[in-house]
Each structure stands twice: as structure tokens, then as C-alpha cells.
Amino acid sequence: EQQYGQAIYIGDRLVFDKEKFDKLDEEVSVMDPDTYELVYVNDYMQRAYGLSDSSSWVGEKCYKILADRETPCDNCLNDRLRRDCFYTATRRNRKTGQYLFMRTTLIPWQGKNYRFSMAFDLSRYIFRDREEIDVVFREVMANDVIAIGMREADPHTGLQKMLEKIGHSLQAERVLIFEEQPDQTVSATYEWYQEDLQPMAPTVQHIPMDSLRPLYAAFDAKQMAIIEDAQAFVRAHPGFTPHLSGVRRLVSGHLTQSGKSLGFTEVVNPSALAFKSASLLLSTLTLFLASMLRNRDTFRSLERLSTTDQLTGAGNRRGFTEYIRAVPDGIFLAFIFGDLNGLKRINDTQGHEAGDHLLQQAVRHMKALSGDNAVFRMGGDEFMVIARNASEQQAQQLVRELLARYRSSGISMALGVVVCQTPIANIDEVLSQADREMYTDKERIYTSWRHS
């Protein structure tokens, strides 16, 4: 009180005894900002820097003791410090390598302004809840991946983009989905890989499931198989042949849906740092990926239903439109348009079941034609066969072959054919032309019937 007067004890100032800092589990120091000499270092800081007793630091320069320098630090804050605020900085402990978060200010000490600093080890706070952080990381990453998949209207596209996100996030070389097939094999159906690599999915098709039993047996209660050393895994399972080359580390998730095994995922050679995160992430995503596969199958089924005639199994008019849109430019297409003769008479005399059977027979003969053909039901008794890469001569040969099949089955069908090259500017004009050709043939058939 005699030295500082009453001012230090009144107003909004706080006074702390030095003993409060002696046993604090953080670094605390006081130094003269004019001479850089240390005047106080608490017990924790003495241990952190290996200072055996006060004689090893009292009066020593802070930059020599704390930074092992012969001159003041380049980023020294001394000329910026004030009594009314703290400054924040980071410092590295040269002995332990720890990164320290430091707050420093000016305080009254022995009649003048001294620099007061407190610092704590960042790693103690960052990593003490590492398990909780890993959970948060997993949830954030999983949510990002799931959001990518859900944004896509087509689950097939969503699955591919999800694999890309997983691969980038885990710094993996490639990520694949293997699906079980009806013939007791497994095939790679999706793959993402780094740009400097080549795809492997085409080379890993129809792998016998029996050869993968060691991998399936490695799945734990969370349906995960974590293989840190792929070569050691191969040595431990005689007869097991790895289906991918160059695998060092592998994280695999068993894909199941309602207790049924669908296949598995594989993250190939994730970075060593991301290896643990890979298992955490995939354990969360495995169920969602399986659901995406189920949604994809449902989507495909609905697509087939929406483009397929339910009675005959031929494509419908929507299927016809989508087929034409998907044909690349420069392809010759033969449009063979057919109209079934006598369907109304069959329905009236033998019943609609007999008429339905006649329609189904007509489609079967169209599908039996050789070549890469597509068959569509355009209306009640109107059908279209599209033959790819067919010349005029080949198209006429297909018509003769189809007529021969119908005659042998006692079916009367009027046919018209038009050949054109994609892109087709006006598909309605093509259909009209094929329709005219068909009616010319129909007129010939009816004329023949009248004369007979």
C-alpha cells in the first residue's frame, strides 16, 4: 500500500497472491519487458523446461531460456503490451515440441510494469476427448456422404458419388462395392479410384464366394473387417487369393439388408492417418449403402415397369421415346412397324384371353429375330421393331424373316419398314412413313383376302 497507494485496491482491479500461480498446472511467467529478464517462473513451467532451481533462470533472458536464442524473438510482443488488455499468441516448447496457447499482458510488479504470461498445452485439450472427437468426425463425415447420396434422384448416381466422397475423405486409392450374384459369385459393381490409377472393377467379376470365406469370416459384430496388413492376412489364410492387386491396408464393410447378405464394400489403402477413421466412417455408412442398393433396385424395377407393356413384355411408347433419345449419333436404325390383323375378330369370337395370347405370340416372334433389336408395343395391336446398324437390304431381310415366322404360326401381320440415320430430327415423320408403308402392306393383305 505504501508503494502503490490506494489505487491498486479500489475500482475494478483484482489482486492475486503469487502462491495462486505456483501450483497452477499451466505455464506462468513474469519478466521485465525492458531487459527481457525472467523474475518469476512457476513450478509447472520449471519442470516443462527442465529448470532445476531458481539459479538456472533468475535474471536470465526469456528468449534464451524459453526459445534457446541469443537475441529477442522476431515476433516479441513487448512493444505492444498494455495494462488494460491481453494479447494472444502461440509458442512452441523447444524441449517437448508442444504447441502452447499463450495470453500475455502488463502488470504492476515491484514498482514498474512487468510482462505477465500464462500458457497451456493445446494438445491436452484437443486430444483428451479423442474418442468423442472421433465420434463427431464420423458423424459429420457420414452426414456429408449421406447428403450427397440423397441429393441424387437416381440411386445409381448417388452411390457413385458417395464412393467418391468416401475415397477423398479417407485419402484412399480406390473404393469399391461388391455385390453377390445369383450364381454364388461376387462382382464389383461400383468403383471410385484416384486419377493416376486404372480401374480394377472390370477385372473382378464373378469371383466365387467360396474363395472369399476368410474375408466374410473377418466381419465383426459391427459388420466390419479391418485388415492393417493385407499380406499378413493372406499368409494367415492359406488358399485365400486376394482379388485386388497392390492392397496394403483394407477396410471392408459387410452389406446386409433384413438379415440378407448383399455383398461388401472395400476401402483400399486409406492413408495411415485416416485408417481408424475409415472403420468408424464405414461402420456408420454400411447400413445406408445397403439401403441405397435396395433403393436402386426398386428404382430400376419402377423404371422397367414405367417403360414396359405389362401384357407382352415389350417396351411401351415411353420406352420407345427413351430408347431413341439414348441412341448415339451416326447409327443407322431400321424401323419395322407392324399391325396385327384380325385381333378384333379373335376378341369377339374367342374372347379377350385368346386375343391377349395372340398379342404375346406376335411379340415373341419379334424378339426372336436375330441381331440387336428392340421391340415396342405402340398401341393396341401396333408394334415396332428397331434394328441397329441395319442397311436397307438387311432391313428387308428382317421383314421377310418375320413374315415367315408369322405365316408358320398362322398369324397375319402387316409390316412397313423405314431406315434412317441418327440423329433423327423428326421422329413423328419417321413413324408416319413407316405407318404408310405398313398400310400399303395391309391393303395388299386385305385385297388378297377378298379375292380368296
QUIZI-V10009 format. One record per residue. N is the residue number from 1. RES is the residue in one letter. NEAR is the number of other C-alpha atoms within 10 Angstrom. Layout:
((N & RES & NEAR) (N & RES & NEAR))
This chain:
((1 & E & 8) (2 & Q & 5) (3 & Q & 7) (4 & Y & 13) (5 & G & 8) (6 & Q & 10) (7 & A & 9) (8 & I & 13) (9 & Y & 12) (10 & I & 8) (11 & G & 8) (12 & D & 6) (13 & R & 8) (14 & L & 8) (15 & V & 7) (16 & F & 7) (17 & D & 7) (18 & K & 10) (19 & E & 9) (20 & K & 9) (21 & F & 18) (22 & D & 18) (23 & K & 14) (24 & L & 14) (25 & D & 13) (26 & E & 17) (27 & E & 24) (28 & V & 24) (29 & S & 20) (30 & V & 23) (31 & M & 24) (32 & D & 21) (33 & P & 19) (34 & D & 11) (35 & T & 11) (36 & Y & 19) (37 & E & 19) (38 & L & 21) (39 & V & 19) (40 & Y & 18) (41 & V & 20) (42 & N & 20) (43 & D & 18) (44 & Y & 17) (45 & M & 22) (46 & Q & 18) (47 & R & 12) (48 & A & 15) (49 & Y & 14) (50 & G & 12) (51 & L & 15) (52 & S & 10) (53 & D & 11) (54 & S & 12) (55 & S & 9) (56 & S & 12) (57 & W & 20) (58 & V & 15) (59 & G & 16) (60 & E & 16) (61 & K & 22) (62 & C & 26) (63 & Y & 17) (64 & K & 16) (65 & I & 18) (66 & L & 16) (67 & A & 17) (68 & D & 13) (69 & R & 12) (70 & E & 11) (71 & T & 11) (72 & P & 13) (73 & C & 13) (74 & D & 6) (75 & N & 7) (76 & C & 12) (77 & L & 15) (78 & N & 16) (79 & D & 8) (80 & R & 9) (81 & L & 20) (82 & R & 15) (83 & R & 13) (84 & D & 8) (85 & C & 11) (86 & F & 15) (87 & Y & 14) (88 & T & 14) (89 & A & 14) (90 & T & 13) (91 & R & 16) (92 & R & 14) (93 & N & 14) (94 & R & 14) (95 & K & 12) (96 & T & 9) (97 & G & 9) (98 & Q & 16) (99 & Y & 17) (100 & L & 20) (101 & F & 17) (102 & M & 19) (103 & R & 17) (104 & T & 23) (105 & T & 22) (106 & L & 24) (107 & I & 17) (108 & P & 13) (109 & W & 15) (110 & Q & 9) (111 & G & 8) (112 & K & 10) (113 & N & 18) (114 & Y & 23) (115 & R & 24) (116 & F & 21) (117 & S & 20) (118 & M & 19) (119 & A & 21) (120 & F & 20) (121 & D & 18) (122 & L & 14) (123 & S & 12) (124 & R & 12) (125 & Y & 10) (126 & I & 10) (127 & F & 11) (128 & R & 10) (129 & D & 10) (130 & R & 11) (131 & E & 10) (132 & E & 11) (133 & I & 13) (134 & D & 15) (135 & V & 14) (136 & V & 12) (137 & F & 15) (138 & R & 21) (139 & E & 16) (140 & V & 13) (141 & M & 22) (142 & A & 22) (143 & N & 15) (144 & D & 14) (145 & V & 23) (146 & I & 20) (147 & A & 13) (148 & I & 18) (149 & G & 24) (150 & M & 14) (151 & R & 11) (152 & E & 13) (153 & A & 10) (154 & D & 15) (155 & P & 22) (156 & H & 18) (157 & T & 14) (158 & G & 22) (159 & L & 24) (160 & Q & 19) (161 & K & 19) (162 & M & 22) (163 & L & 25) (164 & E & 20) (165 & K & 21) (166 & I & 24) (167 & G & 24) (168 & H & 16) (169 & S & 17) (170 & L & 24) (171 & Q & 20) (172 & A & 24) (173 & E & 20) (174 & R & 26) (175 & V & 28) (176 & L & 23) (177 & I & 25) (178 & F & 24) (179 & E & 21) (180 & E & 20) (181 & Q & 16) (182 & P & 7) (183 & D & 10) (184 & Q & 11) (185 & T & 18) (186 & V & 24) (187 & S & 20) (188 & A & 21) (189 & T & 15) (190 & Y & 17) (191 & E & 22) (192 & W & 24) (193 & Y & 20) (194 & Q & 15) (195 & E & 9) (196 & D & 6) (197 & L & 9) (198 & Q & 9) (199 & P & 12) (200 & M & 17) (201 & A & 18) (202 & P & 11) (203 & T & 12) (204 & V & 14) (205 & Q & 17) (206 & H & 16) (207 & I & 19) (208 & P & 15) (209 & M & 17) (210 & D & 12) (211 & S & 16) (212 & L & 17) (213 & R & 12) (214 & P & 17) (215 & L & 19) (216 & Y & 19) (217 & A & 10) (218 & A & 16) (219 & F & 16) (220 & D & 12) (221 & A & 7) (222 & K & 13) (223 & Q & 19) (224 & M & 22) (225 & A & 23) (226 & I & 20) (227 & I & 17) (228 & E & 16) (229 & D & 12) (230 & A & 17) (231 & Q & 14) (232 & A & 11) (233 & F & 16) (234 & V & 14) (235 & R & 11) (236 & A & 11) (237 & H & 12) (238 & P & 9) (239 & G & 11) (240 & F & 16) (241 & T & 12) (242 & P & 15) (243 & H & 13) (244 & L & 11) (245 & S & 7) (246 & G & 11) (247 & V & 16) (248 & R & 14) (249 & R & 19) (250 & L & 21) (251 & V & 23) (252 & S & 27) (253 & G & 27) (254 & H & 25) (255 & L & 26) (256 & T & 18) (257 & Q & 14) (258 & S & 6) (259 & G & 7) (260 & K & 8) (261 & S & 13) (262 & L & 17) (263 & G & 21) (264 & F & 26) (265 & T & 25) (266 & E & 18) (267 & V & 28) (268 & V & 23) (269 & N & 23) (270 & P & 25) (271 & S & 16) (272 & A & 14) (273 & L & 10) (274 & A & 16) (275 & F & 22) (276 & K & 16) (277 & S & 20) (278 & A & 25) (279 & S & 21) (280 & L & 20) (281 & L & 25) (282 & L & 26) (283 & S & 21) (284 & T & 17) (285 & L & 23) (286 & T & 21) (287 & L & 17) (288 & F & 19) (289 & L & 25) (290 & A & 21) (291 & S & 16) (292 & M & 20) (293 & L & 20) (294 & R & 15) (295 & N & 15) (296 & R & 18) (297 & D & 14) (298 & T & 13) (299 & F & 16) (300 & R & 15) (301 & S & 11) (302 & L & 12) (303 & E & 12) (304 & R & 15) (305 & L & 15) (306 & S & 15) (307 & T & 20) (308 & T & 20) (309 & D & 19) (310 & Q & 12) (311 & L & 11) (312 & T & 19) (313 & G & 17) (314 & A & 25) (315 & G & 24) (316 & N & 22) (317 & R & 19) (318 & R & 14) (319 & G & 23) (320 & F & 21) (321 & T & 13) (322 & E & 11) (323 & Y & 15) (324 & I & 15) (325 & R & 13) (326 & A & 8) (327 & V & 15) (328 & P & 9) (329 & D & 11) (330 & G & 12) (331 & I & 14) (332 & F & 18) (333 & L & 24) (334 & A & 26) (335 & F & 23) (336 & I & 27) (337 & F & 29) (338 & G & 29) (339 & D & 24) (340 & L & 19) (341 & N & 17) (342 & G & 14) (343 & L & 19) (344 & K & 14) (345 & R & 11) (346 & I & 16) (347 & N & 15) (348 & D & 11) (349 & T & 10) (350 & Q & 11) (351 & G & 12) (352 & H & 14) (353 & E & 11) (354 & A & 15) (355 & G & 20) (356 & D & 16) (357 & H & 12) (358 & L & 20) (359 & L & 21) (360 & Q & 15) (361 & Q & 16) (362 & A & 24) (363 & V & 19) (364 & R & 15) (365 & H & 16) (366 & M & 27) (367 & K & 18) (368 & A & 11) (369 & L & 17) (370 & S & 10) (371 & G & 12) (372 & D & 11) (373 & N & 16) (374 & A & 19) (375 & V & 21) (376 & F & 27) (377 & R & 25) (378 & M & 20) (379 & G & 12) (380 & G & 10) (381 & D & 18) (382 & E & 18) (383 & F & 25) (384 & M & 29) (385 & V & 25) (386 & I & 24) (387 & A & 23) (388 & R & 19) (389 & N & 18) (390 & A & 22) (391 & S & 16) (392 & E & 15) (393 & Q & 9) (394 & Q & 14) (395 & A & 22) (396 & Q & 18) (397 & Q & 13) (398 & L & 22) (399 & V & 20) (400 & R & 13) (401 & E & 15) (402 & L & 20) (403 & L & 19) (404 & A & 14) (405 & R & 17) (406 & Y & 17) (407 & R & 11) (408 & S & 8) (409 & S & 12) (410 & G & 9) (411 & I & 18) (412 & S & 18) (413 & M & 23) (414 & A & 22) (415 & L & 26) (416 & G & 23) (417 & V & 25) (418 & V & 22) (419 & V & 22) (420 & C & 17) (421 & Q & 15) (422 & T & 14) (423 & P & 15) (424 & I & 16) (425 & A & 9) (426 & N & 8) (427 & I & 12) (428 & D & 10) (429 & E & 11) (430 & V & 17) (431 & L & 18) (432 & S & 13) (433 & Q & 17) (434 & A & 23) (435 & D & 22) (436 & R & 16) (437 & E & 19) (438 & M & 22) (439 & Y & 18) (440 & T & 14) (441 & D & 18) (442 & K & 21) (443 & E & 12) (444 & R & 12) (445 & I & 15) (446 & Y & 13) (447 & T & 11) (448 & S & 10) (449 & W & 9) (450 & R & 7) (451 & H & 6) (452 & S & 6))
